[in-house]
Amino acid sequence: MKPLALLSLSLLSCTLLISCSPEPNEVAEPVVEAASETAEIEAMLHQHIAVLASDEFEGRAPATLGEEKTINYLQSEFEALGIGPGNGDSYFQSVSVTEITTASDAVLTFSGSNYEAELQYATEMIVGSQQQIPTTSLADSELVFVGYGVVAPERNWNDYAGIDVAGKTVVILVNDPGYATQDPDVFNGNAMTYYGRWTYKYEEAARQGAAGALIVHETGPAGYGWEVVSGSWSGPQIGLQADNLNSDKNDIEGWLTLDSAEALFAGAGLNYQELKAAAAQPGFTAVPLGDVTASVAIQNSVRTSESQNVIAIIPGTERPEETIIYTAHWDHLGVNPEIPGDNIYNGAADNATGTAALLAMAKMHADAGPAPRSVVFLAVTAEESGLLGSRWYTEHPVFPLATTVANINIDVLNTYGPMHDIVVVGNGSSELEGYLEQAATAQGRHLVEEPNPERGYYYRSDHFNFAKAGVPALYAESGEDSVEYGKEWGAEQAQDYNENRYHAPSDEYDPNWNLEGAAQDILLYFDVANKLSRESSFPNWLEGNEFKGIRDASQSARQ
């Protein structure tokens, strides 16, 4: 489809805009009049989202026909905008992936002298494996409750202290002790740390030599319901080939429902809630689950293939090696044939909105004209499978990370209209927040902290891989203070999405969406990137941030 003609950018009065007076030795930048552009941006978003989230694109799963349609659509749209390929003469960066589909007839059996149970796939448990092999199993594997499964020397915390779990199956709580205690002096209090993410828990269990790792799902500390687990973990699972071929993976990884876990502990003569409370306290000691063992055998279909990141670039005129990189993931969950009825995960909000925003901002930068620095538009694959496309990019960067000025990530735009506030995910992390605050003030808006930091959104989108590599990364989203309906209404809409559409087939495009707020957010991100593209300084992480040392080292090596 042809892109909608819009966004004629010009030099305008500074009364509506940020950064009108250039800093010494900086280049003055062209600016955008936000008030006159939002309707045109909205129209462009509607156009692209309707296509990307259509049934024709089959849920945009990596390494499927849906991917082929998606990446070809993005290439054609960048070409129509006159924006060139970002990986030499190609718009694509190959990402080697493996698709593993676990048969849904798997049964997890618990056996002990006083307890027998057969847990059914998807309704009572989910199991799978990151090992790229057709079969794997547990046979009478001893069970050990390891609390939150955390080893954090800097916090004097080790849930594996004094116990050998090699060859055994560990049962792990979701989130971290800070959430459980709500004590700001324990981890980060209510705000999740990386130790609370399921990815970390499986990684640590594997480092400890466990054969199996089962996480107990609870909606509050997880930040999502069981249907998200069953929907996201059933069907095809995508991983990086180079990563998953390694042997440092658990044989079996999975989840238990809360009811299943409570019954298991009771069958072992233990009280789940009491042990959960004990696990949140320093000095917790892992507890074997009596003589109860776990057995399960799974059958996998394994398919290796190549997926693609999509990269386009507007080269800089003076310092083209210095890049500002926008990211948005183009993928979603595809089609799950195990689900009756509507089984296409269209991913309209997540993340056809962000992918459409990438094209809108590309148009804006193209119309603004080249800047001293390059601006890169990176649509990454396999975010839903564990941030794999962005991880691949940061491990195989097309543009050196030391001269990557900043990353701006867009994941799930606001579909409810204008908001007074904008949420900074991981607030207090980098100097980029100052740029965003200036842009927000010019719109008559203000920055706020995350309303639900316990859900760990900072670790759940593609900016995180740039952050781990030391690149200052900005991830923000519309807040919940609706201009028209107020805070309570805005919070209700966010909760409704999380409960009823997030990672569900019901996340479908609605032509009645009010995308004015999304358009305003896009203008904020444009202002931040546009300013950075015309400066010579490199923003950094704030003092005390865990990634600042990596950035400092890369900058010292560059100079």
PLY file of the C-alpha trace (Angstrom):
ply
format ascii 1.0
element vertex 559
property float x
property float y
property float z
element edge 558
property int vertex1
property int vertex2
end_header
0.00 0.00 0.00
1.09 3.55 -0.65
1.94 5.55 2.47
-0.41 8.32 3.33
0.98 11.69 2.31
1.36 13.77 5.44
3.60 15.51 7.91
4.89 18.49 6.02
7.56 19.70 8.44
8.83 23.23 8.58
10.69 25.70 10.70
8.06 27.27 12.91
7.64 29.58 15.87
9.54 28.45 18.95
6.66 29.25 21.25
5.19 25.75 20.81
8.42 23.82 20.68
11.38 22.64 22.67
15.05 23.49 22.30
14.68 26.58 20.12
17.98 28.07 21.21
20.90 25.87 20.26
23.56 25.22 22.82
27.03 26.61 22.11
28.73 24.75 19.25
25.48 22.90 18.51
23.48 22.99 15.30
19.99 24.49 15.41
17.41 21.93 14.41
14.22 22.14 12.40
11.12 21.57 14.53
7.58 20.29 14.25
4.38 22.12 15.13
2.67 19.45 17.17
-0.82 20.93 17.22
-1.28 20.81 13.44
0.16 17.36 12.79
-1.65 14.96 15.12
-4.63 14.27 12.84
-2.37 13.37 9.94
-0.25 11.11 12.12
-3.42 9.43 13.40
-4.51 8.70 9.83
-1.14 7.17 8.99
-1.23 5.01 12.13
-4.72 3.73 11.35
-3.66 2.88 7.83
-0.59 0.85 8.81
-2.09 -0.83 11.89
-5.09 -2.03 9.87
-2.72 -3.79 7.47
-0.20 -5.17 9.95
-2.89 -6.49 12.32
-5.08 -8.00 9.62
-5.77 -11.74 9.48
-3.83 -11.78 6.21
-0.62 -11.23 8.20
-1.40 -14.30 10.38
-0.25 -12.81 13.68
3.24 -11.89 12.36
5.06 -14.85 13.91
8.76 -15.12 13.04
9.78 -17.59 10.35
6.26 -17.87 8.90
4.39 -16.54 5.91
3.19 -13.80 8.25
6.80 -12.67 8.69
7.40 -12.63 4.95
4.40 -10.39 4.41
5.39 -8.12 7.30
9.01 -7.51 6.39
8.18 -7.02 2.72
5.52 -4.50 3.69
8.01 -2.59 5.84
10.64 -2.59 3.10
8.16 -1.28 0.52
7.01 1.48 2.88
10.56 2.62 3.65
11.34 2.59 -0.08
8.23 4.67 -0.79
9.43 7.19 1.79
12.79 7.43 0.05
14.61 6.02 3.09
17.43 3.67 2.22
18.48 0.26 3.53
20.35 0.19 6.82
22.43 -2.97 6.43
24.63 -2.17 3.47
22.43 -2.55 0.42
19.83 -4.60 2.32
16.91 -3.66 4.54
17.28 -6.97 6.37
19.53 -8.44 9.04
19.26 -12.21 9.28
18.56 -13.62 12.72
19.13 -17.36 13.02
16.22 -18.86 14.93
14.78 -22.23 15.85
11.06 -22.89 16.26
10.11 -25.52 18.83
6.52 -26.69 19.18
5.72 -28.90 22.15
2.90 -31.40 21.68
-0.07 -30.43 23.84
-0.63 -33.98 25.18
2.19 -33.66 27.72
1.22 -34.66 31.28
3.22 -33.63 34.35
3.02 -36.31 37.05
3.79 -35.78 40.74
4.34 -38.95 42.77
4.95 -39.43 46.47
4.01 -41.76 49.28
1.02 -39.54 50.17
0.39 -37.69 46.93
-0.30 -38.52 43.30
-1.37 -36.02 40.63
-1.46 -35.78 36.86
-1.44 -32.15 35.70
-2.91 -31.35 32.33
-1.19 -29.18 29.75
-2.37 -25.54 29.47
-5.02 -25.73 32.19
-2.93 -26.79 35.19
0.63 -26.43 33.96
2.75 -25.54 30.95
6.00 -27.34 30.13
8.52 -27.02 27.34
12.23 -26.89 26.66
14.74 -24.48 25.16
16.85 -27.43 24.07
16.58 -27.97 20.34
15.87 -31.69 20.46
12.80 -33.73 19.50
12.29 -35.32 22.93
13.24 -34.56 26.49
11.95 -35.65 29.86
12.14 -35.78 33.62
11.91 -39.15 35.33
11.22 -39.29 39.07
13.07 -36.00 39.52
13.40 -34.82 43.11
11.60 -31.53 43.80
13.13 -28.64 45.74
11.46 -25.33 46.61
14.11 -22.61 46.16
12.00 -19.57 47.03
12.56 -16.83 44.46
15.50 -18.66 42.90
17.80 -15.66 43.28
21.58 -15.51 43.63
22.48 -11.84 44.18
25.86 -11.43 45.94
25.59 -7.64 45.92
22.40 -7.99 47.97
23.78 -10.78 50.18
21.05 -13.10 48.90
21.43 -16.71 47.79
18.38 -18.96 47.57
20.56 -21.87 46.48
22.94 -21.66 49.44
23.61 -24.98 51.14
21.72 -27.17 48.70
22.72 -29.14 45.62
19.99 -29.14 42.97
22.01 -30.83 40.22
19.69 -33.12 38.27
16.68 -32.11 40.35
13.63 -29.96 39.60
13.34 -26.61 41.34
10.04 -24.90 42.13
10.34 -21.10 42.05
8.21 -18.10 43.01
7.56 -15.39 40.44
8.85 -11.79 40.95
11.33 -11.04 43.77
11.38 -10.54 47.56
10.98 -6.77 47.23
7.50 -7.19 45.80
6.56 -9.67 48.51
7.65 -7.40 51.36
6.90 -4.02 49.74
10.00 -2.88 51.64
12.03 -0.37 49.57
15.18 -1.61 51.31
14.62 -5.17 50.03
15.74 -5.39 46.40
13.80 -2.47 44.82
10.69 -2.83 46.94
7.57 -2.90 44.81
9.54 -2.29 41.60
10.67 -5.55 40.00
14.37 -6.14 39.47
15.75 -8.42 36.78
15.92 -11.13 39.45
12.12 -11.20 39.31
11.88 -12.01 35.61
11.14 -15.57 34.52
14.06 -15.44 32.08
16.50 -14.90 34.95
14.96 -17.70 37.04
15.42 -20.28 34.31
18.95 -19.03 33.61
19.93 -19.32 37.28
18.34 -22.74 37.66
20.40 -23.94 34.69
23.57 -22.45 36.17
22.85 -24.43 39.34
22.58 -27.63 37.30
18.84 -28.21 37.72
17.21 -30.60 35.28
13.82 -28.92 35.61
12.54 -25.49 36.63
8.88 -24.76 37.39
7.67 -21.26 38.23
4.50 -20.82 40.28
2.18 -18.37 38.55
0.31 -15.77 40.57
-1.42 -12.92 38.75
-0.37 -10.11 41.11
3.40 -10.64 41.19
3.52 -11.86 37.58
1.61 -8.84 36.28
-0.58 -10.96 34.00
-3.11 -13.77 34.23
-2.68 -17.50 33.59
-4.16 -17.15 30.10
-1.08 -15.11 29.13
1.16 -17.96 30.24
-0.88 -20.65 28.51
-1.26 -18.57 25.34
2.35 -17.42 25.14
3.99 -20.74 26.02
1.84 -23.08 23.98
2.24 -23.30 20.23
5.51 -22.51 18.41
8.32 -21.07 20.57
11.16 -19.16 18.94
14.77 -19.02 20.16
18.17 -18.04 18.81
19.99 -20.93 17.19
23.43 -20.09 18.52
22.00 -19.67 22.01
19.69 -22.63 22.19
22.16 -25.14 20.78
24.22 -24.70 23.93
23.89 -27.36 26.58
23.44 -24.93 29.49
19.65 -25.20 29.48
17.25 -26.99 31.78
15.78 -30.16 30.31
12.30 -28.97 31.20
11.04 -25.46 31.95
7.51 -24.53 32.78
4.84 -23.00 34.96
2.38 -24.24 37.57
-0.96 -22.66 38.36
-1.31 -21.48 41.95
-3.88 -24.19 42.68
-1.54 -26.87 41.35
1.34 -25.55 43.45
-0.69 -25.36 46.65
-1.88 -28.93 46.13
1.69 -30.10 45.48
3.00 -28.53 48.68
0.10 -29.92 50.71
0.79 -33.36 49.24
4.37 -33.03 50.46
3.13 -32.12 53.95
4.06 -28.45 53.54
2.15 -25.17 53.50
2.73 -23.14 50.34
1.70 -19.79 51.80
3.91 -20.21 54.87
6.94 -21.15 52.76
6.23 -18.29 50.37
6.33 -15.86 53.30
9.56 -17.40 54.59
11.16 -17.11 51.14
10.84 -13.32 51.24
13.09 -13.07 54.30
16.91 -12.93 54.29
18.56 -16.24 55.10
15.84 -18.40 53.56
16.94 -22.00 53.08
15.67 -24.13 50.20
13.21 -26.88 51.17
12.95 -30.34 49.52
9.34 -31.33 48.82
9.50 -34.55 50.80
9.55 -37.68 48.69
7.42 -36.18 45.90
9.05 -36.44 42.47
8.21 -35.06 39.02
7.98 -36.93 35.74
7.10 -35.65 32.29
8.01 -36.48 28.70
7.54 -34.00 25.89
7.63 -34.36 22.14
8.90 -31.40 20.12
8.77 -30.56 16.47
11.91 -28.58 15.69
12.40 -26.28 12.72
15.43 -24.07 12.12
15.19 -21.04 9.91
16.13 -17.42 9.44
14.06 -14.52 10.65
14.79 -10.88 9.85
15.29 -7.59 11.59
14.32 -4.73 9.28
16.70 -1.72 9.18
16.38 1.60 7.36
18.57 4.68 7.73
18.69 8.38 7.02
22.48 8.95 6.90
24.00 11.84 8.80
25.67 14.63 6.87
28.60 15.29 9.21
28.95 12.37 11.67
27.12 9.48 9.98
28.82 6.92 12.21
26.94 8.40 15.20
23.42 6.95 15.28
20.12 7.44 17.06
18.22 4.16 16.81
14.45 3.83 17.05
13.23 0.31 17.82
9.84 -1.39 17.65
9.18 -5.11 17.40
7.18 -6.18 14.35
6.40 -9.71 15.56
3.56 -11.19 17.55
2.40 -14.69 18.46
1.12 -15.95 15.13
-1.55 -18.66 14.92
-2.16 -21.32 17.58
-3.99 -24.28 15.98
-4.69 -25.73 19.45
-7.22 -22.95 20.14
-10.77 -23.42 18.79
-12.42 -20.52 17.01
-10.39 -17.33 16.55
-6.82 -18.53 16.94
-4.94 -15.66 15.26
-2.95 -13.47 17.61
-3.22 -10.30 15.53
-1.22 -8.17 17.98
-2.87 -4.91 16.96
-1.82 -2.91 20.00
1.17 -5.17 20.65
2.93 -4.16 18.49
1.38 -3.17 15.18
0.96 0.25 16.81
4.68 0.61 17.50
5.63 -0.69 14.06
3.28 1.82 12.46
4.83 4.53 14.63
8.26 3.60 13.27
7.01 4.35 9.76
5.38 7.61 10.88
8.59 8.83 12.49
10.59 7.79 9.45
8.32 10.05 7.39
8.81 12.91 9.85
12.60 12.65 9.82
12.66 12.35 6.03
10.61 15.53 5.70
12.78 17.32 8.27
15.85 16.68 6.14
19.21 15.10 6.97
20.87 15.88 10.30
24.55 15.75 11.27
23.97 12.34 12.84
22.28 9.31 11.31
18.79 8.23 12.31
18.11 4.49 12.16
14.74 2.73 12.13
15.06 -0.82 13.46
12.02 -3.12 13.40
13.11 -6.21 15.32
11.90 -9.78 15.25
11.09 -12.24 18.04
10.51 -9.80 20.88
7.66 -11.97 22.09
10.04 -14.93 22.30
12.39 -13.19 24.72
13.67 -9.99 23.05
15.62 -12.11 20.59
15.82 -9.77 17.59
17.17 -6.86 19.62
19.52 -9.19 21.46
20.83 -10.46 18.13
21.30 -6.88 16.93
23.23 -5.77 20.03
25.42 -8.88 19.77
25.90 -8.31 16.02
25.53 -4.52 15.70
25.36 -3.03 12.22
26.37 0.32 13.72
28.98 0.34 16.53
27.41 0.53 19.97
30.11 2.91 21.17
28.89 5.52 18.66
25.20 4.73 19.14
23.97 7.91 20.80
20.68 6.58 22.12
17.90 4.07 21.65
14.22 5.09 21.68
11.87 2.13 21.94
8.17 2.05 21.07
6.03 -0.86 22.29
2.20 -0.64 22.51
0.86 2.84 21.82
-2.07 4.49 23.53
-5.43 3.88 21.81
-7.60 5.85 24.25
-6.96 9.47 23.35
-4.82 12.29 24.80
-3.31 11.94 28.26
-1.96 14.62 30.57
0.93 12.41 31.64
3.59 10.24 30.10
5.11 7.30 31.94
8.87 6.76 31.97
9.52 3.04 32.30
12.56 2.64 34.52
12.30 6.25 35.66
15.51 7.87 36.91
17.80 5.93 34.61
19.39 8.24 32.02
19.84 11.80 30.81
17.40 11.05 27.99
14.60 11.65 30.44
15.58 15.32 30.53
15.06 15.58 26.77
11.68 13.88 27.10
10.64 16.18 29.92
11.37 19.27 27.81
9.29 17.87 24.97
6.44 16.91 27.32
6.41 20.36 28.92
6.05 21.94 25.50
2.91 19.84 25.03
1.56 20.88 28.42
2.20 17.39 29.80
4.31 15.97 32.60
6.36 12.84 33.31
5.28 10.31 35.93
6.70 7.10 37.31
5.28 3.72 36.39
1.95 2.92 38.04
2.87 -0.79 38.21
6.66 -1.11 38.56
6.17 -4.57 40.06
5.32 -5.89 36.59
8.91 -5.43 35.40
8.13 -3.72 32.10
11.68 -2.35 32.01
12.92 -5.89 31.35
10.18 -6.82 28.90
10.90 -4.80 25.78
13.71 -4.32 23.31
15.37 -1.28 24.86
16.66 -3.60 27.60
19.21 -5.23 25.29
20.59 -1.82 24.35
20.73 -0.89 28.03
22.66 -4.06 28.87
25.15 -3.04 26.18
25.55 0.39 27.79
23.53 2.43 25.27
21.19 4.93 27.00
17.71 3.70 26.16
14.41 5.52 26.54
11.15 3.64 26.90
8.07 5.71 27.66
4.35 5.41 27.08
1.18 7.40 27.57
0.01 7.62 31.15
-3.47 7.03 32.52
-4.64 10.60 33.23
-7.11 11.01 30.37
-7.61 14.60 29.22
-11.28 13.91 28.57
-12.24 11.31 31.20
-9.71 11.55 34.05
-7.34 9.20 35.87
-9.78 6.56 37.05
-11.12 5.99 33.55
-7.63 5.80 32.08
-6.54 3.24 34.67
-9.65 1.18 33.89
-8.78 1.08 30.19
-5.23 -0.07 30.91
-6.48 -2.78 33.26
-9.10 -3.90 30.77
-6.43 -4.33 28.08
-4.13 -6.27 30.41
-6.92 -8.61 31.51
-8.80 -9.14 28.25
-6.58 -8.49 25.23
-2.89 -8.63 26.15
-1.37 -11.65 24.35
-4.82 -12.85 23.34
-6.55 -13.26 19.96
-8.81 -10.39 21.02
-5.98 -7.87 20.53
-7.46 -6.78 17.21
-7.51 -3.50 15.32
-10.47 -1.22 15.95
-11.05 1.60 13.45
-12.75 3.52 16.27
-9.53 3.78 18.28
-8.69 7.33 19.32
-5.05 7.64 18.29
-4.64 11.33 19.04
-2.70 10.51 22.20
-0.50 8.09 20.28
0.23 10.84 17.76
1.22 13.20 20.56
3.60 10.58 21.96
5.16 10.11 18.54
5.81 13.85 18.38
7.58 13.63 21.74
9.85 10.83 20.56
10.54 12.73 17.35
11.52 15.85 19.27
13.95 13.87 21.45
15.58 12.10 18.49
15.61 15.21 16.32
17.43 17.18 18.98
19.94 14.38 19.60
20.59 14.03 15.87
21.76 17.67 15.72
23.91 17.74 18.87
27.48 16.57 19.36
27.30 15.39 22.98
26.60 11.82 24.06
23.95 11.36 26.77
24.78 8.98 29.60
23.15 7.00 32.34
22.61 8.77 35.65
24.96 8.20 38.56
24.30 4.91 40.31
22.70 3.25 37.31
23.85 -0.33 36.73
24.68 0.35 33.07
26.71 3.54 33.49
30.02 1.73 33.89
29.55 -0.04 30.56
28.79 3.26 28.81
31.73 5.04 30.46
34.10 2.30 29.34
32.86 2.40 25.74
33.15 6.18 25.60
36.67 6.12 27.03
37.71 3.57 24.42
36.14 5.66 21.66
38.01 8.85 22.55
0 1
1 2
2 3
3 4
4 5
5 6
6 7
7 8
8 9
9 10
10 11
11 12
12 13
13 14
14 15
15 16
16 17
17 18
18 19
19 20
20 21
21 22
22 23
23 24
24 25
25 26
26 27
27 28
28 29
29 30
30 31
31 32
32 33
33 34
34 35
35 36
36 37
37 38
38 39
39 40
40 41
41 42
42 43
43 44
44 45
45 46
46 47
47 48
48 49
49 50
50 51
51 52
52 53
53 54
54 55
55 56
56 57
57 58
58 59
59 60
60 61
61 62
62 63
63 64
64 65
65 66
66 67
67 68
68 69
69 70
70 71
71 72
72 73
73 74
74 75
75 76
76 77
77 78
78 79
79 80
80 81
81 82
82 83
83 84
84 85
85 86
86 87
87 88
88 89
89 90
90 91
91 92
92 93
93 94
94 95
95 96
96 97
97 98
98 99
99 100
100 101
101 102
102 103
103 104
104 105
105 106
106 107
107 108
108 109
109 110
110 111
111 112
112 113
113 114
114 115
115 116
116 117
117 118
118 119
119 120
120 121
121 122
122 123
123 124
124 125
125 126
126 127
127 128
128 129
129 130
130 131
131 132
132 133
133 134
134 135
135 136
136 137
137 138
138 139
139 140
140 141
141 142
142 143
143 144
144 145
145 146
146 147
147 148
148 149
149 150
150 151
151 152
152 153
153 154
154 155
155 156
156 157
157 158
158 159
159 160
160 161
161 162
162 163
163 164
164 165
165 166
166 167
167 168
168 169
169 170
170 171
171 172
172 173
173 174
174 175
175 176
176 177
177 178
178 179
179 180
180 181
181 182
182 183
183 184
184 185
185 186
186 187
187 188
188 189
189 190
190 191
191 192
192 193
193 194
194 195
195 196
196 197
197 198
198 199
199 200
200 201
201 202
202 203
203 204
204 205
205 206
206 207
207 208
208 209
209 210
210 211
211 212
212 213
213 214
214 215
215 216
216 217
217 218
218 219
219 220
220 221
221 222
222 223
223 224
224 225
225 226
226 227
227 228
228 229
229 230
230 231
231 232
232 233
233 234
234 235
235 236
236 237
237 238
238 239
239 240
240 241
241 242
242 243
243 244
244 245
245 246
246 247
247 248
248 249
249 250
250 251
251 252
252 253
253 254
254 255
255 256
256 257
257 258
258 259
259 260
260 261
261 262
262 263
263 264
264 265
265 266
266 267
267 268
268 269
269 270
270 271
271 272
272 273
273 274
274 275
275 276
276 277
277 278
278 279
279 280
280 281
281 282
282 283
283 284
284 285
285 286
286 287
287 288
288 289
289 290
290 291
291 292
292 293
293 294
294 295
295 296
296 297
297 298
298 299
299 300
300 301
301 302
302 303
303 304
304 305
305 306
306 307
307 308
308 309
309 310
310 311
311 312
312 313
313 314
314 315
315 316
316 317
317 318
318 319
319 320
320 321
321 322
322 323
323 324
324 325
325 326
326 327
327 328
328 329
329 330
330 331
331 332
332 333
333 334
334 335
335 336
336 337
337 338
338 339
339 340
340 341
341 342
342 343
343 344
344 345
345 346
346 347
347 348
348 349
349 350
350 351
351 352
352 353
353 354
354 355
355 356
356 357
357 358
358 359
359 360
360 361
361 362
362 363
363 364
364 365
365 366
366 367
367 368
368 369
369 370
370 371
371 372
372 373
373 374
374 375
375 376
376 377
377 378
378 379
379 380
380 381
381 382
382 383
383 384
384 385
385 386
386 387
387 388
388 389
389 390
390 391
391 392
392 393
393 394
394 395
395 396
396 397
397 398
398 399
399 400
400 401
401 402
402 403
403 404
404 405
405 406
406 407
407 408
408 409
409 410
410 411
411 412
412 413
413 414
414 415
415 416
416 417
417 418
418 419
419 420
420 421
421 422
422 423
423 424
424 425
425 426
426 427
427 428
428 429
429 430
430 431
431 432
432 433
433 434
434 435
435 436
436 437
437 438
438 439
439 440
440 441
441 442
442 443
443 444
444 445
445 446
446 447
447 448
448 449
449 450
450 451
451 452
452 453
453 454
454 455
455 456
456 457
457 458
458 459
459 460
460 461
461 462
462 463
463 464
464 465
465 466
466 467
467 468
468 469
469 470
470 471
471 472
472 473
473 474
474 475
475 476
476 477
477 478
478 479
479 480
480 481
481 482
482 483
483 484
484 485
485 486
486 487
487 488
488 489
489 490
490 491
491 492
492 493
493 494
494 495
495 496
496 497
497 498
498 499
499 500
500 501
501 502
502 503
503 504
504 505
505 506
506 507
507 508
508 509
509 510
510 511
511 512
512 513
513 514
514 515
515 516
516 517
517 518
518 519
519 520
520 521
521 522
522 523
523 524
524 525
525 526
526 527
527 528
528 529
529 530
530 531
531 532
532 533
533 534
534 535
535 536
536 537
537 538
538 539
539 540
540 541
541 542
542 543
543 544
544 545
545 546
546 547
547 548
548 549
549 550
550 551
551 552
552 553
553 554
554 555
555 556
556 557
557 558
